[in-house]
Amino acid sequence: MAKRPAAVELYYWPGIQGRGEFVRLLLEDAGVAYVDVARARTGGLAAMVHLLAGAEGGALPLAPPFVRCGGALVSQTANILAFLAPRCRLAPPGAALRLEAAQIQLTLADLVDEAHDTHHPISSALYYEDQRGAARRRGRDFVRQRLPKYLGWLEAILTRNRRSGGRWLVGGGCSYVDLSAFQIVAGLRYAFPNAMAQLAPTLPLLVALHERVALRPRLAAYLRSKRRQPFNQMGIFRHYPELDAPPRPRLRTPRRS
């Protein structure tokens, strides 16, 4: 009988999903015991800052998210997922497929960065209102050029796999990159509802993947729970209508004479 993975401590900013949500989805779907330290413990935020300052020696994360599992302190979202996924039975089998999964996750990290930079194109230290003009230009390019490119690439991977009977991004079963793709679609639907609605007909397999992941029993329970924080205007995915694609005009039904 396989041993249950050791409890995990997740360190991330409270009040937002952010990059920490990709790790939460993995742990929730796997049913692994974990502590969201900054949210669950009194003094948890101070403990996170303590580790960021290198007060305990060892690995020194630059920023959250990072996890502590056993004796390891691991940072960077894609690196955390690659570390935890085999322990959670959500990694594809074999070295080649695991490399492909890591490649996809790193590309999704690029997409997350670009989505963030639509509302903070100049500096993260400035308020959105201080860079609104640049944000509009960046948002326009993102929804017209970058978003179709990234999501079209995911659709192409699913199309390739479908030809051999697969329904997932890597290998024959659900892996951590499918959970991450779910989060990407959910976040983009919140931030860019018009653009995503217009792209949806060109992404049938990706849309179906999102729906399939949402129905996984443990994940479905998590999504209904209070542990799943709602998207908000402090996270990576933020909804500013002026950055979204314009809504399509509604067709008027001709009046009968």
N, C-alpha and C positions, 0 to 999 in steps of 0.2 A: 504494500500500500504506500503510495507516494506521500511524502511529508508535505504538510501545508506550508506555504511560504511564511517566513518570519514576518512579524508585524512591521509595517513601514511607517516612518515619520516623513510627512510631506511638509515642506516649508514653502509657503507662498503668501503673497499679500492677501489679507482678508478683505472681503467686500466686493471682489471681482472674480470672474472666471479666469480670464487671462490665459497665459501659457500653462498655468497649473492645472487647468481643466483637462488637458490632454492626458495628464498623469492620473487624475481622478477617474476619468472614464475607464482607463485600463484597470485600475484597482477595483472599481465598482463592478465592472463586468466579470472580473475574475473572482469576486467574492473574497478578496484578500483584506484582512484586518489592517486598517491604517489609521493614523491620527493626522488630521489637518491642523498642524500645531498652532499656527497663528490664529486660527478660528476657534479651536476647541479648548485651548489651555489658557488660564490666566497667566499673563507674562509670556505668552507664546511668541508675540511679535518681538519682544525684547530678546528672547532666546534665538530667534532667527537672525537678528542684527548681531548678536554675540558671535554666532558662527560665521557670519559674513566678515566680521572683523578679524577672523583667524585666531580667536582667543583660545581655541582648543588644539591648535596645530593641525597637521595633516593637510588634506586637500582644502584649497581655498576657493570657494565659488565666487564668481564675479557678481552674480545677482540670482535671485530666485527665478524659477523653481529649482529646488534641489531636494534630494531625499537622503535619509539615513536609513540604511537597512543592514542589520548585522554590524559589521565593522566598517562598512563602506559609506562614504559621503560622495554622492554623485550629482552633478549639475548638468545643465543644458538639456532642454526638453527631449530632443531626439536621442541623446545619449542615455538619459534616464529610461526612456521607453525601451531602447535596445537592451539595457541592463535588466529591467524588470520583466519584460515580456516572456522570456523563456521560463522564468520562475512562476509566471502566471498562466502558462500554457496558452499564450496568445502570440507566440512567434511562429513563423512558418518553419517547417523542417528543413534542415540542410543549410550548409554555409552559403551556397549560391542564392537561395531564396531569402535568406536573412540579409544578405548584402543588398538585394533588390528592395526589400522592405525598408532598410535604412536609407537607401537612395530616395525612395518615395517620401519618407518622413522628412528628410532634409529639404526636399523641394517644397513640401507643405510648409516648412518653417520659413522659406523664402516668401511664400504667398502670405503667410501671417504678417511678416514684416512689411510687405507692400500694402496690405490692408490697413495696418496701423499708420503707415506713412501718408495715407490719404488725408487723415485729419491732423497729422503733425508732420508736414513735409519739410519744415525748416529745422525745428528743434523740439525735442520732447520737454525742454525746460520752459517753453512758451505755452500760453493758453491757446486754445483753438481760435479764439476771437482775434488773437494777435497775428495769425497767419491764414486768415480765411481766404484771401485772394489766391495764395499759392495752393491752398487745399482744394479750391474749386478746380484749378487747372490739373492738379494731380488726380483728383477724383474722376474728372472727365476722361483722362487717359486710362485710368485703372478700369473703369467699367467698359470702355470701348475696346481696349487693346489687351490689357493684362489679364483681366478676369476671364474672357473667353479663351485665352491661350492656356492658362493653368487648368481650368475646368475641362476644356477640350482634351487636354493631355490625359487627365484622369479617365475621361470617357473612352479615349483611345485604348488605354490599358485594359479597361473592363471589356471593351469590344474584342480585343485580342484574346483575352482569357475565355470569353464566352464561346469562341469558336472551338475551344477544346473542352467545353462543358463546365467551365468555372464561373462562379458568381462573385468572386472576391478579387481584391487587387493583387494579392500574391498567394500562389498556391491554391490548395483545394478547400481551405477553410477560412473562417474569419480570423483576422490577426489585428494587431494593434493599429496598423495603418488604416484599416477599415473604420475603426473607432475614431481615428483622427480625421478621416474624410467626412464622417458624420458631423463632427464638431465644426469643420470648415464650412460645410453647407449650412448648418444651423446658424452659425455666426454671420455668414454672408447674407442669409435671408433676413436677418435682423437689421444689418447695416445697409444693405442695398436691395430692398424688396422689389423695386421696379426692375432693376437690372437682372436679378435672379429670376423673376417671373418671365422675363423676355427670353432668357437663356434656357429655361427649363425644357422647352420642346426639343432642343438640340442635345440634351443630356439625359435621355431616358434611363440609361443604366446607372448613372450616378444618383439620380433621384430615387431610383428603386433601391440602391444600396443604402442610402440615407434612411429610407423607410424600414428596410430590413433590419438594420442595426438598432433602430429605435424600438423594435419589437422584441429584442433579446430580453429574456425575463429579468435578469438582475439590472440591466441597464434601464429597462422600462420602469422598474420600481424606483431607481435612483432619479430618473427624470421627473417622476411625480412627487418626489420627496422635497423637503426643505433643504436638504444637502445640496441640491442643484440650485445654485444662485442664478437669478435671472440676468440676462444681458443688461448692461446699463451704460451710461455715458462716461464711465471711468475706465472701462476695459479696452481691450484691443479692438473689438468690433463695436463701433459706435454709429448710431443712426443720425446723420445730418442730411435732411432731404435735399439740400442743394448739391450734395456730392453724389447722389444717386442718379440713375438714368431718368429722364423725364417719363412720366406715365404715358402709355399709349392712349391716343384719343379713342373714346368709345364711338362705335359706329351707330349712327342714328337710324332707326327703322323708318323708312319712307312712310309718310302719311298716305292713307288711302283717300283717293278723291271721291 
